[in-house]
Amino acid sequence: MTLEEFELIKVKAGSYRYHSFEYLDYESVADYKIIQADEVLLLIYGRNQENGIDAAYWAADDVRILAEGVKCLGSETLINFIPGEWKEYLSEQGFSDYAMYREYWIDDIESVLSLPTYSLLEEQEYEQASRVTKSVKNQSRGFHGESTEWIGNWIKGENTNMDDITDCNIIVHRENGQVAGVACVGIYGHDSKKGAVLWLRELAVLQKLQGKGIGRQLIMQSIGYGKSKGAKRAFLMADDCNINALGLYKSTGFIPNDEIEINMVSNHL
């Protein structure tokens, strides 16, 4: 798929009732194929390298059209951003849950006090940070860890899928001089009337060190980082099944809301 084709499809997707193209960038799907692009369905298909699974991005007005289109693809195909009212029908058609990500917010980080100082990841530590993220793969459904290249690109602000994000960085916790925990952060929403938002994109702590307060420390350090960059609010998304992490987020002031990103996988023959 060419960049021109992708840009045309992304614009056209906005004319459908629902679609999954909003946060998608061309680099993520450059090798995808256009399966269908007409008045009833937009469908592109390829390999999601980050999650190691075939995936389809789509735009449709009718869940039945989407289901039939995806069934023509591989037997295990990931589809993201499913509307809540479509979930039951897709389940009946043999689709299973892949992940359900819920929004968590702190509406006023100025109220969060006694924030510890933070340390930032250094370039020579990118590979260590990657290993930390991969050590906790599958603790959240759909999470498989990040590559060294991804770590570097995040700090450069090159793989965020957001146009207005700034100050991308990685907060780091070290044990005996080695990276033991990371928090990927960035700031967006600079023009919002409610104030800019700290995005806690990812949090990972080596499994053998979990339960020792490192995750909590990284969250509080991330909030401190956000404050230093002018953020007024904080945001993250978490899988409903990641019970331990949800307890941590709530205990540090994050409050869940009703906004859920539903991702499903087709399981037909």
N, C-alpha and C positions, 0 to 999 in steps of 0.2 A: 504494500500500500504506500503510495507516495504521500508526501506532506500535503500537497494540494488536495488530494482525495480525502485525507484525514480532516483537514480544515473545513471542507465542504460538508462532510458528514457530521462533524461536531456542531456546525451551525444549524444544519437541518434537524438534528436531534431535538433542538429546542421547540420544534413545532409539534412534537408528540406529547401525549399526556405524561408519560414517564420515560426516563432514560438514565443511563449510567455513565454518561460521557463528561459530566460536569468537571470532575477533578482529574481527568485523563490528559496526559501529554503525549505527543507524537512519539517521543523516544521509547516509551513503554510498549508501544504497539506497532512500531515500524515494520515488523516482520509479519504482522497479522494479515489475514486475507479478508476481503469484503465478501461475505456470503450472500447478503441480501440488502438492497437499498432501494426501497420503493415506498409507496404511500402507506403501507400497513406495517412495515418492519424494517428497521436498520439493524444489521447484525454483522459484527466482525469477529474473527476467530483466530486464535493462535496460542502460543505457549506462554503462560505467566511464569517467567524465569524465577521471580522472587519466591513464589510459593510452590514451584515445581509441579504445576498442574495446568491442563488446558483450560482456557478461559474464553468467554464471549462477552463483548460489550454490546449493548442493545438500546433500542428506542422503540416503544410500542404504545398503542392505546388500549390493547386488549391482551389479557394474560394468556388466553388460549392461543393467540398468534405467536406469542413469545415461546410458549411451551412447545408447540409444534416445530418452530424454527430450531430451537436448541436440540430437540430430539433427533434432528437430522445430522447432528454433529457427533462427537465422540461420546462414549458411554459415561464418562466422568468429566463433565464440563462445569466449571465454576461460573456462576452469574452473580454479579454484585448489585447492591442497591435495589433490592426487591421491595416494592410497596407492601405495607403490612396487610392490606386487604387481599393481596394476591398470594400470600403465603399458604393458606389452607388449600387452595386449588392446586398449587404446584406440589404440595406434599401428597395430595391424592394422585398426582400424575407421576409419582416416583422420585421426586426431588427430595433431598435430605438437607438438614441444616449443616452449614459449613462454619458459620460464625454469626453471632448477633452482637454487634458493637453498639453500646449505649454511650450517650454523651454525659460527661461529668464536668461541672463548672464550680469555680469559686468566683462569685460576682464582684468581690472587692478584696484584692490581695493586699490593699493597704492595711486591712484589719489583721493580717497575719504578722505576728510579731516575733522577735528573737530569732531571726533567720541566720543560719551559719554562713560563713564565707564559703565560696565555691572555688573549685579548681577546674580548668578546662583541659580537654584532651589535647595531647601534642601529636604532631604528625608521625613521629616514630612509634606511637602507640596504637595506630589505626588497626593493625592486625590483631593486637591483643583485645581491643574493643570488639572487633568482629567475633572473636572466639567467645567472648562473654555473652553476646547476643545469641550465638548458636547453641550455647550450653543450656539455654532455657527454651529452646524450640518446643512447640506444642503445649507449653503451659497455658497459652492462649490459643484457641483454635485458629488455624490459618497462619500462625506465626512460625517461621522457620529460621529466624536469625538473619543477619545482614552480612554482606560481603565486605572485605576491606575497601573495595572500590566504592561501595555504597556509603560507607562511613566517611570517606574523603569527599564524596560528592555532596553529602548532606551538609558538611561544614562549609562547602563552597556555595550552598544554596541552589544546587543544580538538580535535585531530585525530590522536590517538595510538592509538585503538582499544584502549587499556589502562586499566583502572580504577585501578590502584595506582601509576601513574607520576607522578613529581614532578620539579621542577627542570628542566623542558624549556627548552632554550636552544640557541643556535647560536654555536659558536666561529668566529671569523672571521680570515682572513689578508688583509691589505691591501697593495697595491702602488701607490705614488704616490697614496695617499689613496683608492683605489678598491678595492672588494671583489674579491678574486682567488681566494679559496677559502673554503669553508664546511664545517663539520661539525655536523650536527644531533644533539643528545645529550639524554638524559633518564635518570632513575634509577628503577628499579623493583625489586620483590622485597624490600621492606624487612623483611618478616617471615620471610624465608628463613633457615634455620639456617646456610647457607653465607655469608650476608651479602648486602647489597643489590648490585644490578647496574647498572653503567654501560651503557646501550644506545647504541651508535654507530649511529644510524638511517640516516644518509646522509653521504657524503663526496663533495665535488665541487671540482675545481680547473679554472680556465680552461684549455682545451686548449693554448693557446700557451705556457702556463707549466708544463705538466706535465713531469716529469723533473728538476725543480730542487729537489726535497726538500720542497715545500710540503705535499704530502699526508702525508708522514711527520711533519712538524712539527704538523700539525693533529691527527693521531692521538695523538701524545704529549701535546699540550695538552689533548685531550679526556680522556685518562686522568688528567691532573692535575686537571681539573675534577671528574671522578668522585670522586677521592680527597677533594677539598675538600667534597664533599657526602655523604661517608660510605660510598661504594661500596667493596666489597671485590673485586668481579669485573668483567669487561668482556665484552660480547657484541656481535656483529654478524652479519649474514647477507650472503652474497655469491654472485653468480651464478657457476656453475662455468666459464662461458666467458670471464669477465673476467680473463684471465691476468695482466695487469700489476698489477691491484689485488690479486689473490690473493698474489702475491709480496710486495707491500708489507705486507699484513696479517700474513703469516707472519713477515716480518723484524722486525716490531714486537712479536712475542710471541703473536699470536693463533694458536690451534691448531684446525684443522678437526675436526669429528666426523662421525658417520654420519647425523645428522639432516638430511634434505633436504626442502624444500618444492618439490613438483613441480607446475608449472602448464602446462597444455596448451591448444591451440586446435583446435576442430573445423574440418576442411577439406573437408567434403562438399558436394555440389551441392544 
